[in-house]
Amino acid sequence: MKPKTAQIMVVIMYVLVLQFYFYQSDRHVLHMLLGVALSVFTFKAYQNLKRQKKKQKAQFPFIVFCFVVYTLFVWYIQPFVVRLIV
């Protein structure tokens, strides 16, 4: 398989997983673990691109990483803390 074809397949799979993550109405433990896995893979892609001195291309994975971490915080951590306080 050509590297360009493999890259396109990875992007398509990544978009499908992100679509499932953001538009799934049932949020449970597997959904949270998917979010953690997405954030880890995205951060590793960011580090890899930054190490290759491709700062322009590294911005997109960093933005996706920040957004996924933000949603993890809003969907899981914040309600847990509010339940503890109330």
PyMOL Python script that loads the backbone (N, CA, C, O; Angstrom):
from pymol import cmd

cmd.read_pdbstr("""\
ATOM      1  N   MET A   1       0.842  -1.175   0.000  1.00  0.00           N
ATOM      2  CA  MET A   1       0.000   0.000   0.000  1.00  0.00           C
ATOM      3  C   MET A   1       0.892   1.243   0.000  1.00  0.00           C
ATOM      4  O   MET A   1       1.890   1.312   0.717  1.00  0.00           O
ATOM      5  N   LYS A   2       0.515   2.200  -0.801  1.00  0.00           N
ATOM      6  CA  LYS A   2       1.284   3.435  -0.891  1.00  0.00           C
ATOM      7  C   LYS A   2       1.105   4.252   0.383  1.00  0.00           C
ATOM      8  O   LYS A   2       0.042   4.212   1.003  1.00  0.00           O
ATOM      9  N   PRO A   3       2.138   4.995   0.776  1.00  0.00           N
ATOM     10  CA  PRO A   3       2.026   5.810   1.995  1.00  0.00           C
ATOM     11  C   PRO A   3       0.904   6.844   1.923  1.00  0.00           C
ATOM     12  O   PRO A   3       0.261   7.127   2.934  1.00  0.00           O
ATOM     13  N   LYS A   4       0.665   7.402   0.758  1.00  0.00           N
ATOM     14  CA  LYS A   4      -0.390   8.410   0.607  1.00  0.00           C
ATOM     15  C   LYS A   4      -1.765   7.770   0.818  1.00  0.00           C
ATOM     16  O   LYS A   4      -2.638   8.366   1.448  1.00  0.00           O
ATOM     17  N   THR A   5      -1.954   6.560   0.294  1.00  0.00           N
ATOM     18  CA  THR A   5      -3.218   5.849   0.475  1.00  0.00           C
ATOM     19  C   THR A   5      -3.432   5.501   1.941  1.00  0.00           C
ATOM     20  O   THR A   5      -4.539   5.635   2.462  1.00  0.00           O
ATOM     21  N   ALA A   6      -2.377   5.057   2.601  1.00  0.00           N
ATOM     22  CA  ALA A   6      -2.483   4.737   4.025  1.00  0.00           C
ATOM     23  C   ALA A   6      -2.812   5.985   4.834  1.00  0.00           C
ATOM     24  O   ALA A   6      -3.595   5.925   5.782  1.00  0.00           O
ATOM     25  N   GLN A   7      -2.225   7.101   4.466  1.00  0.00           N
ATOM     26  CA  GLN A   7      -2.505   8.362   5.152  1.00  0.00           C
ATOM     27  C   GLN A   7      -3.968   8.762   4.992  1.00  0.00           C
ATOM     28  O   GLN A   7      -4.600   9.204   5.952  1.00  0.00           O
ATOM     29  N   ILE A   8      -4.501   8.611   3.805  1.00  0.00           N
ATOM     30  CA  ILE A   8      -5.902   8.954   3.553  1.00  0.00           C
ATOM     31  C   ILE A   8      -6.823   8.035   4.346  1.00  0.00           C
ATOM     32  O   ILE A   8      -7.835   8.486   4.882  1.00  0.00           O
ATOM     33  N   MET A   9      -6.483   6.749   4.426  1.00  0.00           N
ATOM     34  CA  MET A   9      -7.292   5.814   5.200  1.00  0.00           C
ATOM     35  C   MET A   9      -7.274   6.170   6.685  1.00  0.00           C
ATOM     36  O   MET A   9      -8.304   6.082   7.354  1.00  0.00           O
ATOM     37  N   VAL A  10      -6.129   6.566   7.199  1.00  0.00           N
ATOM     38  CA  VAL A  10      -6.029   6.968   8.605  1.00  0.00           C
ATOM     39  C   VAL A  10      -6.872   8.209   8.860  1.00  0.00           C
ATOM     40  O   VAL A  10      -7.550   8.293   9.884  1.00  0.00           O
ATOM     41  N   VAL A  11      -6.842   9.162   7.957  1.00  0.00           N
ATOM     42  CA  VAL A  11      -7.642  10.383   8.121  1.00  0.00           C
ATOM     43  C   VAL A  11      -9.133  10.049   8.108  1.00  0.00           C
ATOM     44  O   VAL A  11      -9.895  10.590   8.910  1.00  0.00           O
ATOM     45  N   ILE A  12      -9.554   9.167   7.209  1.00  0.00           N
ATOM     46  CA  ILE A  12     -10.968   8.778   7.151  1.00  0.00           C
ATOM     47  C   ILE A  12     -11.384   8.078   8.441  1.00  0.00           C
ATOM     48  O   ILE A  12     -12.448   8.370   8.986  1.00  0.00           O
ATOM     49  N   MET A  13     -10.559   7.163   8.933  1.00  0.00           N
ATOM     50  CA  MET A  13     -10.880   6.480  10.190  1.00  0.00           C
ATOM     51  C   MET A  13     -10.931   7.468  11.349  1.00  0.00           C
ATOM     52  O   MET A  13     -11.799   7.369  12.216  1.00  0.00           O
ATOM     53  N   TYR A  14     -10.009   8.411  11.365  1.00  0.00           N
ATOM     54  CA  TYR A  14      -9.968   9.409  12.431  1.00  0.00           C
ATOM     55  C   TYR A  14     -11.226  10.269  12.410  1.00  0.00           C
ATOM     56  O   TYR A  14     -11.783  10.579  13.463  1.00  0.00           O
ATOM     57  N   VAL A  15     -11.674  10.654  11.223  1.00  0.00           N
ATOM     58  CA  VAL A  15     -12.897  11.459  11.099  1.00  0.00           C
ATOM     59  C   VAL A  15     -14.108  10.652  11.564  1.00  0.00           C
ATOM     60  O   VAL A  15     -14.984  11.193  12.238  1.00  0.00           O
ATOM     61  N   LEU A  16     -14.168   9.375  11.215  1.00  0.00           N
ATOM     62  CA  LEU A  16     -15.286   8.537  11.652  1.00  0.00           C
ATOM     63  C   LEU A  16     -15.309   8.379  13.169  1.00  0.00           C
ATOM     64  O   LEU A  16     -16.374   8.434  13.783  1.00  0.00           O
ATOM     65  N   VAL A  17     -14.147   8.184  13.771  1.00  0.00           N
ATOM     66  CA  VAL A  17     -14.084   8.054  15.231  1.00  0.00           C
ATOM     67  C   VAL A  17     -14.454   9.367  15.904  1.00  0.00           C
ATOM     68  O   VAL A  17     -15.184   9.369  16.895  1.00  0.00           O
ATOM     69  N   LEU A  18     -13.959  10.485  15.380  1.00  0.00           N
ATOM     70  CA  LEU A  18     -14.326  11.786  15.947  1.00  0.00           C
ATOM     71  C   LEU A  18     -15.824  12.037  15.810  1.00  0.00           C
ATOM     72  O   LEU A  18     -16.450  12.572  16.725  1.00  0.00           O
ATOM     73  N   GLN A  19     -16.398  11.654  14.675  1.00  0.00           N
ATOM     74  CA  GLN A  19     -17.837  11.825  14.477  1.00  0.00           C
ATOM     75  C   GLN A  19     -18.605  10.994  15.493  1.00  0.00           C
ATOM     76  O   GLN A  19     -19.581  11.475  16.069  1.00  0.00           O
ATOM     77  N   PHE A  20     -18.185   9.763  15.722  1.00  0.00           N
ATOM     78  CA  PHE A  20     -18.839   8.926  16.724  1.00  0.00           C
ATOM     79  C   PHE A  20     -18.681   9.539  18.110  1.00  0.00           C
ATOM     80  O   PHE A  20     -19.629   9.547  18.896  1.00  0.00           O
ATOM     81  N   TYR A  21     -17.503  10.045  18.412  1.00  0.00           N
ATOM     82  CA  TYR A  21     -17.237  10.598  19.740  1.00  0.00           C
ATOM     83  C   TYR A  21     -18.092  11.828  20.019  1.00  0.00           C
ATOM     84  O   TYR A  21     -18.669  11.938  21.101  1.00  0.00           O
ATOM     85  N   PHE A  22     -18.184  12.746  19.078  1.00  0.00           N
ATOM     86  CA  PHE A  22     -18.882  14.002  19.338  1.00  0.00           C
ATOM     87  C   PHE A  22     -20.397  13.901  19.182  1.00  0.00           C
ATOM     88  O   PHE A  22     -21.120  14.673  19.811  1.00  0.00           O
ATOM     89  N   TYR A  23     -20.896  12.983  18.371  1.00  0.00           N
ATOM     90  CA  TYR A  23     -22.331  12.944  18.104  1.00  0.00           C
ATOM     91  C   TYR A  23     -23.045  11.755  18.731  1.00  0.00           C
ATOM     92  O   TYR A  23     -24.232  11.553  18.473  1.00  0.00           O
ATOM     93  N   GLN A  24     -22.368  10.976  19.535  1.00  0.00           N
ATOM     94  CA  GLN A  24     -22.993   9.861  20.243  1.00  0.00           C
ATOM     95  C   GLN A  24     -23.741  10.404  21.453  1.00  0.00           C
ATOM     96  O   GLN A  24     -23.170  11.143  22.255  1.00  0.00           O
ATOM     97  N   SER A  25     -25.005  10.045  21.591  1.00  0.00           N
ATOM     98  CA  SER A  25     -25.800  10.581  22.701  1.00  0.00           C
ATOM     99  C   SER A  25     -25.567   9.802  23.995  1.00  0.00           C
ATOM    100  O   SER A  25     -25.713  10.364  25.081  1.00  0.00           O
ATOM    101  N   ASP A  26     -25.210   8.527  23.900  1.00  0.00           N
ATOM    102  CA  ASP A  26     -24.937   7.739  25.104  1.00  0.00           C
ATOM    103  C   ASP A  26     -23.489   7.946  25.522  1.00  0.00           C
ATOM    104  O   ASP A  26     -22.559   7.643  24.773  1.00  0.00           O
ATOM    105  N   ARG A  27     -23.319   8.461  26.718  1.00  0.00           N
ATOM    106  CA  ARG A  27     -21.962   8.691  27.225  1.00  0.00           C
ATOM    107  C   ARG A  27     -21.741   7.764  28.406  1.00  0.00           C
ATOM    108  O   ARG A  27     -22.372   7.916  29.452  1.00  0.00           O
ATOM    109  N   HIS A  28     -20.845   6.807  28.238  1.00  0.00           N
ATOM    110  CA  HIS A  28     -20.558   5.836  29.279  1.00  0.00           C
ATOM    111  C   HIS A  28     -19.052   5.655  29.363  1.00  0.00           C
ATOM    112  O   HIS A  28     -18.298   6.439  28.786  1.00  0.00           O
ATOM    113  N   VAL A  29     -18.610   4.636  30.071  1.00  0.00           N
ATOM    114  CA  VAL A  29     -17.177   4.446  30.313  1.00  0.00           C
ATOM    115  C   VAL A  29     -16.416   4.231  29.006  1.00  0.00           C
ATOM    116  O   VAL A  29     -15.332   4.788  28.831  1.00  0.00           O
ATOM    117  N   LEU A  30     -16.960   3.442  28.095  1.00  0.00           N
ATOM    118  CA  LEU A  30     -16.268   3.219  26.821  1.00  0.00           C
ATOM    119  C   LEU A  30     -16.145   4.515  26.025  1.00  0.00           C
ATOM    120  O   LEU A  30     -15.143   4.740  25.347  1.00  0.00           O
ATOM    121  N   HIS A  31     -17.151   5.350  26.109  1.00  0.00           N
ATOM    122  CA  HIS A  31     -17.107   6.642  25.430  1.00  0.00           C
ATOM    123  C   HIS A  31     -15.998   7.505  26.027  1.00  0.00           C
ATOM    124  O   HIS A  31     -15.268   8.173  25.295  1.00  0.00           O
ATOM    125  N   MET A  32     -15.870   7.494  27.355  1.00  0.00           N
ATOM    126  CA  MET A  32     -14.818   8.262  28.010  1.00  0.00           C
ATOM    127  C   MET A  32     -13.433   7.725  27.625  1.00  0.00           C
ATOM    128  O   MET A  32     -12.512   8.498  27.364  1.00  0.00           O
ATOM    129  N   LEU A  33     -13.297   6.400  27.592  1.00  0.00           N
ATOM    130  CA  LEU A  33     -12.015   5.808  27.203  1.00  0.00           C
ATOM    131  C   LEU A  33     -11.671   6.127  25.751  1.00  0.00           C
ATOM    132  O   LEU A  33     -10.501   6.319  25.419  1.00  0.00           O
ATOM    133  N   LEU A  34     -12.681   6.186  24.887  1.00  0.00           N
ATOM    134  CA  LEU A  34     -12.455   6.593  23.502  1.00  0.00           C
ATOM    135  C   LEU A  34     -11.924   8.023  23.455  1.00  0.00           C
ATOM    136  O   LEU A  34     -11.015   8.324  22.681  1.00  0.00           O
ATOM    137  N   GLY A  35     -12.486   8.899  24.276  1.00  0.00           N
ATOM    138  CA  GLY A  35     -12.004  10.276  24.340  1.00  0.00           C
ATOM    139  C   GLY A  35     -10.570  10.360  24.827  1.00  0.00           C
ATOM    140  O   GLY A  35      -9.776  11.141  24.303  1.00  0.00           O
ATOM    141  N   VAL A  36     -10.236   9.558  25.827  1.00  0.00           N
ATOM    142  CA  VAL A  36      -8.858   9.545  26.334  1.00  0.00           C
ATOM    143  C   VAL A  36      -7.907   9.030  25.253  1.00  0.00           C
ATOM    144  O   VAL A  36      -6.830   9.589  25.050  1.00  0.00           O
ATOM    145  N   ALA A  37      -8.310   7.960  24.561  1.00  0.00           N
ATOM    146  CA  ALA A  37      -7.470   7.421  23.486  1.00  0.00           C
ATOM    147  C   ALA A  37      -7.298   8.438  22.362  1.00  0.00           C
ATOM    148  O   ALA A  37      -6.200   8.595  21.829  1.00  0.00           O
ATOM    149  N   LEU A  38      -8.377   9.128  22.000  1.00  0.00           N
ATOM    150  CA  LEU A  38      -8.281  10.170  20.971  1.00  0.00           C
ATOM    151  C   LEU A  38      -7.309  11.264  21.388  1.00  0.00           C
ATOM    152  O   LEU A  38      -6.501  11.723  20.581  1.00  0.00           O
ATOM    153  N   SER A  39      -7.387  11.678  22.640  1.00  0.00           N
ATOM    154  CA  SER A  39      -6.497  12.751  23.086  1.00  0.00           C
ATOM    155  C   SER A  39      -5.043  12.289  23.092  1.00  0.00           C
ATOM    156  O   SER A  39      -4.149  13.060  22.742  1.00  0.00           O
ATOM    157  N   VAL A  40      -4.797  11.043  23.486  1.00  0.00           N
ATOM    158  CA  VAL A  40      -3.417  10.529  23.492  1.00  0.00           C
ATOM    159  C   VAL A  40      -2.866  10.449  22.072  1.00  0.00           C
ATOM    160  O   VAL A  40      -1.754  10.909  21.814  1.00  0.00           O
ATOM    161  N   PHE A  41      -3.636   9.866  21.143  1.00  0.00           N
ATOM    162  CA  PHE A  41      -3.163   9.743  19.762  1.00  0.00           C
ATOM    163  C   PHE A  41      -2.959  11.108  19.111  1.00  0.00           C
ATOM    164  O   PHE A  41      -2.000  11.315  18.367  1.00  0.00           O
ATOM    165  N   THR A  42      -3.859  12.026  19.396  1.00  0.00           N
ATOM    166  CA  THR A  42      -3.739  13.359  18.807  1.00  0.00           C
ATOM    167  C   THR A  42      -2.532  14.093  19.364  1.00  0.00           C
ATOM    168  O   THR A  42      -1.835  14.788  18.624  1.00  0.00           O
ATOM    169  N   PHE A  43      -2.275  13.948  20.657  1.00  0.00           N
ATOM    170  CA  PHE A  43      -1.113  14.608  21.245  1.00  0.00           C
ATOM    171  C   PHE A  43       0.180  14.011  20.706  1.00  0.00           C
ATOM    172  O   PHE A  43       1.149  14.734  20.475  1.00  0.00           O
ATOM    173  N   LYS A  44       0.201  12.692  20.503  1.00  0.00           N
ATOM    174  CA  LYS A  44       1.400  12.071  19.919  1.00  0.00           C
ATOM    175  C   LYS A  44       1.625  12.547  18.484  1.00  0.00           C
ATOM    176  O   LYS A  44       2.767  12.756  18.074  1.00  0.00           O
ATOM    177  N   ALA A  45       0.547  12.719  17.720  1.00  0.00           N
ATOM    178  CA  ALA A  45       0.680  13.251  16.359  1.00  0.00           C
ATOM    179  C   ALA A  45       1.212  14.678  16.401  1.00  0.00           C
ATOM    180  O   ALA A  45       2.046  15.060  15.580  1.00  0.00           O
ATOM    181  N   TYR A  46       0.731  15.458  17.354  1.00  0.00           N
ATOM    182  CA  TYR A  46       1.218  16.829  17.522  1.00  0.00           C
ATOM    183  C   TYR A  46       2.709  16.834  17.849  1.00  0.00           C
ATOM    184  O   TYR A  46       3.474  17.591  17.251  1.00  0.00           O
ATOM    185  N   GLN A  47       3.122  15.993  18.794  1.00  0.00           N
ATOM    186  CA  GLN A  47       4.541  15.935  19.159  1.00  0.00           C
ATOM    187  C   GLN A  47       5.396  15.484  17.983  1.00  0.00           C
ATOM    188  O   GLN A  47       6.482  16.020  17.763  1.00  0.00           O
ATOM    189  N   ASN A  48       4.916  14.506  17.229  1.00  0.00           N
ATOM    190  CA  ASN A  48       5.662  14.002  16.080  1.00  0.00           C
ATOM    191  C   ASN A  48       5.843  15.094  15.025  1.00  0.00           C
ATOM    192  O   ASN A  48       6.940  15.263  14.492  1.00  0.00           O
ATOM    193  N   LEU A  49       4.786  15.828  14.724  1.00  0.00           N
ATOM    194  CA  LEU A  49       4.892  16.903  13.730  1.00  0.00           C
ATOM    195  C   LEU A  49       5.771  18.041  14.238  1.00  0.00           C
ATOM    196  O   LEU A  49       6.521  18.642  13.469  1.00  0.00           O
ATOM    197  N   LYS A  50       5.679  18.331  15.514  1.00  0.00           N
ATOM    198  CA  LYS A  50       6.499  19.411  16.063  1.00  0.00           C
ATOM    199  C   LYS A  50       7.980  19.022  16.054  1.00  0.00           C
ATOM    200  O   LYS A  50       8.847  19.862  15.816  1.00  0.00           O
ATOM    201  N   ARG A  51       8.261  17.740  16.316  1.00  0.00           N
ATOM    202  CA  ARG A  51       9.639  17.261  16.302  1.00  0.00           C
ATOM    203  C   ARG A  51      10.222  17.346  14.892  1.00  0.00           C
ATOM    204  O   ARG A  51      11.422  17.560  14.721  1.00  0.00           O
ATOM    205  N   GLN A  52       9.359  17.177  13.880  1.00  0.00           N
ATOM    206  CA  GLN A  52       9.801  17.273  12.491  1.00  0.00           C
ATOM    207  C   GLN A  52       9.849  18.717  11.999  1.00  0.00           C
ATOM    208  O   GLN A  52      10.097  18.978  10.822  1.00  0.00           O
ATOM    209  N   LYS A  53       9.606  19.652  12.924  1.00  0.00           N
ATOM    210  CA  LYS A  53       9.623  21.086  12.628  1.00  0.00           C
ATOM    211  C   LYS A  53       8.573  21.469  11.581  1.00  0.00           C
ATOM    212  O   LYS A  53       8.833  22.277  10.690  1.00  0.00           O
ATOM    213  N   LYS A  54       7.399  20.881  11.705  1.00  0.00           N
ATOM    214  CA  LYS A  54       6.262  21.220  10.840  1.00  0.00           C
ATOM    215  C   LYS A  54       5.206  21.896  11.701  1.00  0.00           C
ATOM    216  O   LYS A  54       4.135  21.341  11.945  1.00  0.00           O
ATOM    217  N   LYS A  55       5.523  23.098  12.155  1.00  0.00           N
ATOM    218  CA  LYS A  55       4.643  23.797  13.095  1.00  0.00           C
ATOM    219  C   LYS A  55       3.286  24.115  12.487  1.00  0.00           C
ATOM    220  O   LYS A  55       2.273  24.091  13.186  1.00  0.00           O
ATOM    221  N   GLN A  56       3.256  24.407  11.210  1.00  0.00           N
ATOM    222  CA  GLN A  56       1.989  24.732  10.546  1.00  0.00           C
ATOM    223  C   GLN A  56       1.046  23.531  10.581  1.00  0.00           C
ATOM    224  O   GLN A  56      -0.140  23.679  10.876  1.00  0.00           O
ATOM    225  N   LYS A  57       1.572  22.340  10.278  1.00  0.00           N
ATOM    226  CA  LYS A  57       0.745  21.138  10.284  1.00  0.00           C
ATOM    227  C   LYS A  57       0.440  20.663  11.701  1.00  0.00           C
ATOM    228  O   LYS A  57      -0.541  19.950  11.913  1.00  0.00           O
ATOM    229  N   ALA A  58       1.257  21.043  12.663  1.00  0.00           N
ATOM    230  CA  ALA A  58       1.058  20.601  14.042  1.00  0.00           C
ATOM    231  C   ALA A  58      -0.061  21.359  14.736  1.00  0.00           C
ATOM    232  O   ALA A  58      -0.515  20.936  15.800  1.00  0.00           O
ATOM    233  N   GLN A  59      -0.513  22.456  14.170  1.00  0.00           N
ATOM    234  CA  GLN A  59      -1.559  23.242  14.819  1.00  0.00           C
ATOM    235  C   GLN A  59      -2.895  22.506  14.842  1.00  0.00           C
ATOM    236  O   GLN A  59      -3.607  22.569  15.844  1.00  0.00           O
ATOM    237  N   PHE A  60      -3.248  21.816  13.773  1.00  0.00           N
ATOM    238  CA  PHE A  60      -4.540  21.126  13.722  1.00  0.00           C
ATOM    239  C   PHE A  60      -4.651  20.018  14.766  1.00  0.00           C
ATOM    240  O   PHE A  60      -5.649  19.973  15.485  1.00  0.00           O
ATOM    241  N   PRO A  61      -3.654  19.111  14.882  1.00  0.00           N
ATOM    242  CA  PRO A  61      -3.772  18.106  15.948  1.00  0.00           C
ATOM    243  C   PRO A  61      -3.824  18.725  17.344  1.00  0.00           C
ATOM    244  O   PRO A  61      -4.490  18.195  18.234  1.00  0.00           O
ATOM    245  N   PHE A  62      -3.132  19.834  17.538  1.00  0.00           N
ATOM    246  CA  PHE A  62      -3.171  20.484  18.848  1.00  0.00           C
ATOM    247  C   PHE A  62      -4.561  21.053  19.139  1.00  0.00           C
ATOM    248  O   PHE A  62      -5.040  20.967  20.270  1.00  0.00           O
ATOM    249  N   ILE A  63      -5.205  21.628  18.134  1.00  0.00           N
ATOM    250  CA  ILE A  63      -6.558  22.162  18.316  1.00  0.00           C
ATOM    251  C   ILE A  63      -7.534  21.022  18.608  1.00  0.00           C
ATOM    252  O   ILE A  63      -8.387  21.149  19.486  1.00  0.00           O
ATOM    253  N   VAL A  64      -7.416  19.913  17.880  1.00  0.00           N
ATOM    254  CA  VAL A  64      -8.284  18.757  18.132  1.00  0.00           C
ATOM    255  C   VAL A  64      -8.032  18.214  19.533  1.00  0.00           C
ATOM    256  O   VAL A  64      -8.978  17.863  20.238  1.00  0.00           O
ATOM    257  N   PHE A  65      -6.768  18.141  19.944  1.00  0.00           N
ATOM    258  CA  PHE A  65      -6.426  17.678  21.291  1.00  0.00           C
ATOM    259  C   PHE A  65      -7.072  18.561  22.352  1.00  0.00           C
ATOM    260  O   PHE A  65      -7.666  18.053  23.303  1.00  0.00           O
ATOM    261  N   CYS A  66      -6.962  19.860  22.197  1.00  0.00           N
ATOM    262  CA  CYS A  66      -7.556  20.785  23.172  1.00  0.00           C
ATOM    263  C   CYS A  66      -9.070  20.623  23.224  1.00  0.00           C
ATOM    264  O   CYS A  66      -9.654  20.638  24.308  1.00  0.00           O
ATOM    265  N   PHE A  67      -9.703  20.470  22.083  1.00  0.00           N
ATOM    266  CA  PHE A  67     -11.158  20.331  22.043  1.00  0.00           C
ATOM    267  C   PHE A  67     -11.611  19.021  22.683  1.00  0.00           C
ATOM    268  O   PHE A  67     -12.607  19.003  23.407  1.00  0.00           O
ATOM    269  N   VAL A  68     -10.894  17.925  22.425  1.00  0.00           N
ATOM    270  CA  VAL A  68     -11.263  16.637  23.019  1.00  0.00           C
ATOM    271  C   VAL A  68     -11.066  16.678  24.532  1.00  0.00           C
ATOM    272  O   VAL A  68     -11.912  16.182  25.276  1.00  0.00           O
ATOM    273  N   VAL A  69      -9.967  17.259  24.995  1.00  0.00           N
ATOM    274  CA  VAL A  69      -9.739  17.368  26.441  1.00  0.00           C
ATOM    275  C   VAL A  69     -10.809  18.253  27.075  1.00  0.00           C
ATOM    276  O   VAL A  69     -11.284  17.957  28.171  1.00  0.00           O
ATOM    277  N   TYR A  70     -11.188  19.323  26.403  1.00  0.00           N
ATOM    278  CA  TYR A  70     -12.251  20.194  26.915  1.00  0.00           C
ATOM    279  C   TYR A  70     -13.572  19.428  27.038  1.00  0.00           C
ATOM    280  O   TYR A  70     -14.265  19.542  28.048  1.00  0.00           O
ATOM    281  N   THR A  71     -13.917  18.647  26.009  1.00  0.00           N
ATOM    282  CA  THR A  71     -15.166  17.886  26.087  1.00  0.00           C
ATOM    283  C   THR A  71     -15.099  16.823  27.171  1.00  0.00           C
ATOM    284  O   THR A  71     -16.098  16.570  27.845  1.00  0.00           O
ATOM    285  N   LEU A  72     -13.943  16.194  27.355  1.00  0.00           N
ATOM    286  CA  LEU A  72     -13.807  15.238  28.454  1.00  0.00           C
ATOM    287  C   LEU A  72     -14.053  15.924  29.791  1.00  0.00           C
ATOM    288  O   LEU A  72     -14.725  15.375  30.663  1.00  0.00           O
ATOM    289  N   PHE A  73     -13.514  17.107  29.945  1.00  0.00           N
ATOM    290  CA  PHE A  73     -13.707  17.848  31.191  1.00  0.00           C
ATOM    291  C   PHE A  73     -15.180  18.201  31.395  1.00  0.00           C
ATOM    292  O   PHE A  73     -15.729  17.991  32.476  1.00  0.00           O
ATOM    293  N   VAL A  74     -15.811  18.732  30.361  1.00  0.00           N
ATOM    294  CA  VAL A  74     -17.204  19.181  30.486  1.00  0.00           C
ATOM    295  C   VAL A  74     -18.162  18.002  30.645  1.00  0.00           C
ATOM    296  O   VAL A  74     -19.121  18.096  31.411  1.00  0.00           O
ATOM    297  N   TRP A  75     -17.924  16.894  29.940  1.00  0.00           N
ATOM    298  CA  TRP A  75     -18.862  15.777  29.973  1.00  0.00           C
ATOM    299  C   TRP A  75     -18.669  14.865  31.176  1.00  0.00           C
ATOM    300  O   TRP A  75     -19.634  14.255  31.636  1.00  0.00           O
ATOM    301  N   TYR A  76     -17.439  14.753  31.702  1.00  0.00           N
ATOM    302  CA  TYR A  76     -17.190  13.756  32.738  1.00  0.00           C
ATOM    303  C   TYR A  76     -16.691  14.342  34.056  1.00  0.00           C
ATOM    304  O   TYR A  76     -17.221  14.001  35.113  1.00  0.00           O
ATOM    305  N   ILE A  77     -15.702  15.200  34.021  1.00  0.00           N
ATOM    306  CA  ILE A  77     -15.103  15.687  35.263  1.00  0.00           C
ATOM    307  C   ILE A  77     -15.993  16.718  35.940  1.00  0.00           C
ATOM    308  O   ILE A  77     -16.233  16.628  37.144  1.00  0.00           O
ATOM    309  N   GLN A  78     -16.480  17.683  35.198  1.00  0.00           N
ATOM    310  CA  GLN A  78     -17.300  18.737  35.787  1.00  0.00           C
ATOM    311  C   GLN A  78     -18.580  18.190  36.436  1.00  0.00           C
ATOM    312  O   GLN A  78     -18.867  18.574  37.570  1.00  0.00           O
ATOM    313  N   PRO A  79     -19.364  17.319  35.789  1.00  0.00           N
ATOM    314  CA  PRO A  79     -20.553  16.785  36.474  1.00  0.00           C
ATOM    315  C   PRO A  79     -20.210  15.975  37.728  1.00  0.00           C
ATOM    316  O   PRO A  79     -20.955  15.994  38.708  1.00  0.00           O
ATOM    317  N   PHE A  80     -19.080  15.264  37.691  1.00  0.00           N
ATOM    318  CA  PHE A  80     -18.658  14.493  38.859  1.00  0.00           C
ATOM    319  C   PHE A  80     -18.346  15.420  40.035  1.00  0.00           C
ATOM    320  O   PHE A  80     -18.755  15.151  41.164  1.00  0.00           O
ATOM    321  N   VAL A  81     -17.630  16.499  39.773  1.00  0.00           N
ATOM    322  CA  VAL A  81     -17.287  17.456  40.827  1.00  0.00           C
ATOM    323  C   VAL A  81     -18.542  18.154  41.347  1.00  0.00           C
ATOM    324  O   VAL A  81     -18.676  18.367  42.552  1.00  0.00           O
ATOM    325  N   VAL A  82     -19.449  18.509  40.460  1.00  0.00           N
ATOM    326  CA  VAL A  82     -20.690  19.171  40.883  1.00  0.00           C
ATOM    327  C   VAL A  82     -21.516  18.233  41.763  1.00  0.00           C
ATOM    328  O   VAL A  82     -22.098  18.675  42.753  1.00  0.00           O
ATOM    329  N   ARG A  83     -21.575  16.942  41.415  1.00  0.00           N
ATOM    330  CA  ARG A  83     -22.298  15.977  42.249  1.00  0.00           C
ATOM    331  C   ARG A  83     -21.659  15.833  43.621  1.00  0.00           C
ATOM    332  O   ARG A  83     -22.361  15.635  44.612  1.00  0.00           O
ATOM    333  N   LEU A  84     -20.342  15.930  43.691  1.00  0.00           N
ATOM    334  CA  LEU A  84     -19.666  15.846  44.987  1.00  0.00           C
ATOM    335  C   LEU A  84     -19.965  17.064  45.849  1.00  0.00           C
ATOM    336  O   LEU A  84     -20.125  16.947  47.064  1.00  0.00           O
ATOM    337  N   ILE A  85     -20.041  18.225  45.224  1.00  0.00           N
ATOM    338  CA  ILE A  85     -20.275  19.461  45.973  1.00  0.00           C
ATOM    339  C   ILE A  85     -21.724  19.542  46.440  1.00  0.00           C
ATOM    340  O   ILE A  85     -21.993  19.936  47.575  1.00  0.00           O
ATOM    341  N   VAL A  86     -22.644  19.175  45.575  1.00  0.00           N
ATOM    342  CA  VAL A  86     -24.075  19.292  45.905  1.00  0.00           C
ATOM    343  C   VAL A  86     -24.476  18.105  46.668  1.00  0.00           C
ATOM    344  O   VAL A  86     -25.638  17.984  47.055  1.00  0.00           O
TER     345      VAL A  86
END
""", "prot")
cmd.dss("prot")
cmd.show_as("cartoon", "prot")
cmd.util.cbc("prot")
cmd.orient("prot")
